[in-house]
């Protein structure tokens, strides 16, 4: 359902007209925070060719790392649905949490107590200064929708997530659901 008011926990779907933008073309972003100072989000559907143990050798896990956005790509972030296991987590909304105690998280992963579909790791994040996201919304760069998936959003396949969201919007968006990523190469 398309939303008019920006809130943390909502999803931003990149308008099909965003072409040639490596970071945001066909992106689906979970807004982790939105306030008068700005907004923070994580791109949910851009897996990178790295695993968690590639970046953190003391963690024995093949969890995929995702491109969270173009800001601070040398930092690792995570969202999850298990605040009862990871202390110091911050609720985004609908049972989805941001961060928490990394040492505990590392230990739980090594013990096999965290499932792949209950946590997602990102290099970098997406950030907007005060009112910047609103300006981009007014410029029709993003479609704002409610997160109807709630906690199960981490179980969604990244490969077709943008395409599926565009299909659900229907109408004029349907033609874009089968268009190549770069229509100029068609």
N, C-alpha and C positions, 0 to 999 in steps of 0.2 A: 504494500500500500504506500503510495507516494505521500510524503509528509511535507508540510510547509514550514514547520519549526525545527530548527537544527537542535538536536539533543545528543549527548553522548549515548553510545549504544546503537545509534542509527547507522545505516549503511549508505555510502556514497558510491553510486554507479557512474563510471566515466561515460559521458555522452559519446556516442559514436563519432562525433565530429572532432574529437581529440585524436588527431593523426600525427604520427611522427614524434610524439612525446614518449620516449622510452620508458619513463617511470609510470606514466598514468594512462597510456593507451590501453583500453580494455581492462581497467583496474576496478576492483571492488574493495572499498576501504571501510573498515570498522572504525567509527569514531570512538576513541578511548576517552577523550575529554573535550569539552567545549564550554568556554566561559568568556567573560568580557576581555580577557587578555589574549585569547586565541584558541586554536584547536589543535588536537593531536590525534593521529589515526595510524592504522597499520594496514597495508595492502595485503589482502587475504589470499590472492590468487596468483602470486608471482614466485613460484619456487625457484630456488637457486641450486646450482650443482654442488652444494655442500651439505654435509651432515653435521650433526651436533659434535660428534667426536673429531671432525676435521678442524673445528674451531676451538673446542675445549677438550684437549686430549685426555684429561682426567675423567671425562664422562664417556662411558662405553655405550653409545647409542647411535643408531643410524637415523634418528629423527631428521627430517628434512628441514633445512633453513630456508626461510622466505625473505624476499626483498620487502622490507616494511615500508620503505620510502627513501627519498634522496637525502634526508637529514641524518647526520651522525651515523653513517654506514659502517663505522668502525666499532660501534657498540651493539651488543646483543640484548634484545628485549624479548619478553614472552607474555602471552596471555593464556589463560587456562580456565578450567571449570571446577577446580579442586581446592577451594580455599581452606577446607578442613585439613588438608595435608600440607599446604604451603602457607606458613604464617606471614603476616605483614602484607598480604595482598590487598589491592584496592579494587572495589567492585566498580565495573564499568556500568553494567546493567544486565538484567535478565539472567543472573547467575554466571556472568562472564567476568573474569578478574584479570587485572594487569599486575604483573610482577610479583614480588614477594621475596622471601629469603632464598637467595641463590644457593647457598651452601646446603640447605635442606633439600632444595629442588635437585641439586646434583646427586646427593645421597639417595634420594627416593628413586631417581632414574636408574642409578647404578644397581639398586636393589630390585629393580623391575616392578616397582609399585606405582609407576605413572604410565598410563597407556598413551599411545601416540595420538589418539583422537580426543584427548583431554587437555592437551597443551600444544602450543605452536610457538616456534622461535623465529625471530626476525632480526635481520641486520638492518639497522636504521629505522626511521619512522617518517611519517608525513606530518608536516607542521604548517600552520597558518598563523600569521600575526592577527591582531585584533581586527575584526571586520573583513579580513582578506577572504575567508571562505564565503561569507555572504556576497562579496563582490563577484567571486567566481560562480556562485549559484545564479546571480543576476545576469551573468554573461553566458549562462546555459552551458557551463562546463561540466556540471554534475547533476545527477538525479538523486534526490534524497528520499530514501525509503526506510520504513521501520524494519527492524531485524525480526522477521517472523520466525526465524529458525531458533531464536533464543540460544540456549546452551549447545544445541546440536550444530551450530554454525562451524565449529572446528572439524566436524565430520564431513563437510561438503567438499566435493572434489574441486581442486583448484583449476583443472584443465578447462572445464566448461562453465564455470561459475558465472562469468560475465555474460556469456551467451545465454545461459538459462535465465538470468535476470532481465536481459533485454527482451527475450521471448515473453516473459510474464508481463512486461509493460504493454505488449501488444501494439496495435495501431501502426503508426508510422515506423516504430522501432523494429517490427518484424523483418523488414527487408535487410536490416543490419545484422540480424542473427546469423545469417549464412554468408555474409560478405567476407572476403579475405581480410586479414589483419591490416594489410596495406592495399587498398583498392587500386592504387597506381600500378601495382604489379600484376593486376588481373589481365 
